[in-house]
C-alpha cells in the first residue's frame, strides 16, 4: 500500500518541479514572474518567508498546547475514575 503512494508522490514531485523549472530556462533577460527582480522584491519575499515560518511555529505550538491539555485532562479523568474521587 505504501509503495504505490510513494511512487505517485515522487512522480508528482518530479513533474511539478520540471513544470516549474521550464520557464527558468526561457531567456527573459532576468525578468521573473513579477517583472525584473530588484532589491525591493527580494526584501519583501524574504520578509514573507520569515512571516510564514513564524506563523507555522506559532500555529504548531498552539495546536500542540491544546492537544497536551486534552491529553492531561483525559489522564486526570481516568485516574479519578480509577481511584474513585
C-alpha positions in Angstrom: 0.0 0.0 0.0 2.9 2.4 0.8 4.9 1.7 -2.4 2.2 3.0 -4.9 1.6 6.1 -2.9 5.4 6.7 -2.6 5.8 6.2 -6.4 2.8 8.6 -7.1 4.2 11.2 -4.7 7.7 11.0 -6.2 6.5 11.2 -9.8 4.1 14.1 -9.0 7.0 16.0 -7.3 9.2 15.4 -10.3 6.6 16.5 -12.8 5.8 19.6 -10.7 9.5 20.6 -10.4 10.1 20.1 -14.1 7.0 22.2 -15.0 8.1 25.0 -12.7 11.7 24.9 -13.8 10.8 25.1 -17.6 10.2 28.8 -17.5 13.5 29.3 -15.8 15.3 28.2 -19.0 13.5 30.7 -21.1 15.5 33.8 -21.9 13.7 36.8 -20.4 16.8 38.9 -19.5 16.5 38.3 -15.8 12.7 39.0 -15.5 10.7 36.7 -13.4 7.0 36.2 -12.9 6.6 39.6 -11.3 8.9 41.5 -13.6 12.5 42.5 -13.2 13.9 41.3 -9.9 15.3 44.1 -7.7 16.2 44.6 -4.0 12.6 45.6 -3.0 11.1 42.4 -4.4 13.8 40.2 -2.7 13.3 42.0 0.6 9.5 41.6 0.6 9.8 38.0 -0.5 12.3 37.4 2.4 10.0 39.0 4.9 7.2 36.8 3.6 9.3 33.7 4.2 10.1 34.9 7.7 6.5 35.6 8.5 5.4 32.2 7.0 7.8 30.3 9.3 6.9 32.4 12.3 3.2 31.6 11.7 3.9 27.9 11.2 5.8 27.8 14.5 3.1 29.7 16.4 0.3 27.7 15.0 2.1 24.4 15.7 2.8 25.4 19.3 -0.8 26.4 19.8 -2.1 23.1 18.4 0.5 21.1 20.5 -0.5 23.0 23.6 -4.2 22.3 23.1 -3.5 18.6 22.4 -1.3 18.3 25.5 -4.1 19.9 27.6 -6.7 17.5 26.3 -4.3 14.6 27.0 -3.7 15.7 30.6 -7.4 16.2 31.2 -8.1 12.7 29.8 -5.4 11.2 32.0 -6.7 13.0 35.1 -10.3 11.8 34.4 -9.0 8.2 34.0 -7.1 8.5 37.3 -10.1 9.9 39.1 -12.3 7.1 37.8 -9.8 4.5 38.9 -9.4 6.0 42.4 -13.0 6.9 42.9 -12.8 10.5 43.7 
